[in-house]
Amino acid sequence: MSMNVIMPEMGEGVDEGTVINWLVSEGDYVQEDAALLEVETDKVTVEINAEVAGTLLKIMVPAGQTATAGSVLAVIGEAGEQVEETTAADDTPAESAPAPQEAAQSDAIDAPAGGRTFDGVRVSPVVARMVREHDLDVTQITGTGRDGRVTKRDVIAYMEGGQSAPAPQTKPETKPSPAPAKPSTQPPAVPITGDDEIQPLSGMRRAIAEHMVMSKRVSPHVTTVFEFDYSAVAAHRAAHKARYAQDGVKLTYMPYLVSAVAGALKAHPMANASWTDDGIVLKKAVNIGVAVAVPHGLLVPVIRDADTMNLLGLARAINDLADRARTNKLRPDEVQGGTFSITNHGASGSLIGTPIINQPQVGIVGIGVIEKRVKVIGDAIAIRPCAYASFSFDHRILDGATADAFMMDVKHQIENWA
């Protein structure tokens, strides 16, 4: 008896993924728990394993195509077993119109700000949030997803095209003067010559680009820069890294920074928040994402409840998440739910950066390279290991004084580590 390989739920707000590589071919025998394929979402690349042993009878979604959660990716069964062509359609979640009562409830839930409804247009939670935030009419957006479904990419393309949702039609008392044409935000066309090479966009690169553009559009970014003296941290690390190594844990400078940021977030809750039109949401959990460079982009795995962990626990978590990020072993939920982010641009020798906020968070700290610098200590000249730390924050939520107070707290913890 055959069994379908189903596209799993990939996490909150992620209802589809792109098949980027099949690791087995039709006709191959696969063992239970063997890796079948790789699926890429806008957050992470994951492997999907076989739940049963058997022959891969048919691949329903070839590499390069997108599948929604619950749809059939492939069929596993006994060699020679016939596969019905309707299997994928029968097991795919129905796209038919809901019953009247269900439709009314759906419209009430999905109605964006301004009183507009989605008029039966089916969208994901991510698209629904974007439509509300930007006060768009989703019926004016051309969907390129499965069965014409509007995707996040469609919404971003719509906004980048300089278009805005049409205003409700009202009968004016007098004919107004025509408004000047809105300048297009569409980037100019790129000339391509015969010697130029076009590098296809991976799903991850496209997702990063979309998220960065959206973040700069949504949040008024401000960056403040501090200098940290790492003398106390360097002394502590030198005294303890051998013992940590005996436990199989590499002690880097990052756990110290995560610990200091976690403590400062508890003392300054406005830095651990998110903006909504109804008010500022103060997050109780301190979930810190640490950016990890991977071959084709960047992932930000999340350390949950970082404020409750000691230095050893943080070091172990950072090592584990970074290793699995580089080998595509992260689970989708491990790159979600962050309330604050840290990026180590100093790993490549950078002194100062102006990182972009990871929406919908308030801010992100970027740390530069730690290097010896000449410092004036009292009336004496000293050489100290120092680094510049940049804090990019959402000016809708934090004012400069509040942001600087947060960073002064981080600085105090780093420079007085014991």
Secondary structure as UniProt FT lines:
FT   STRAND          3..6
FT   TURN            12..13
FT   STRAND          16..22
FT   TURN            26..27
FT   STRAND          29..30
FT   TURN            32..33
FT   STRAND          35..40
FT   STRAND          45..49
FT   STRAND          54..59
FT   TURN            63..64
FT   STRAND          66..68
FT   TURN            69..70
FT   STRAND          72..77
FT   TURN            79..80
FT   TURN            85..86
FT   HELIX           87..91
FT   HELIX           100..110
FT   TURN            113..114
FT   TURN            119..120
FT   HELIX           125..134
FT   HELIX           138..140
FT   HELIX           146..148
FT   HELIX           152..160
FT   TURN            161..162
FT   TURN            194..195
FT   HELIX           203..218
FT   STRAND          221..229
FT   HELIX           231..246
FT   TURN            247..248
FT   HELIX           254..267
FT   HELIX           269..271
FT   STRAND          273..276
FT   TURN            277..278
FT   STRAND          279..282
FT   STRAND          288..290
FT   STRAND          292..294
FT   TURN            295..296
FT   STRAND          297..299
FT   STRAND          302..303
FT   TURN            304..305
FT   HELIX           306..308
FT   HELIX           311..326
FT   TURN            327..328
FT   HELIX           332..335
FT   STRAND          340..343
FT   HELIX           345..348
FT   TURN            359..360
FT   STRAND          363..367
FT   STRAND          371..377
FT   TURN            378..379
FT   STRAND          380..394
FT   TURN            395..397
FT   HELIX           400..415
//
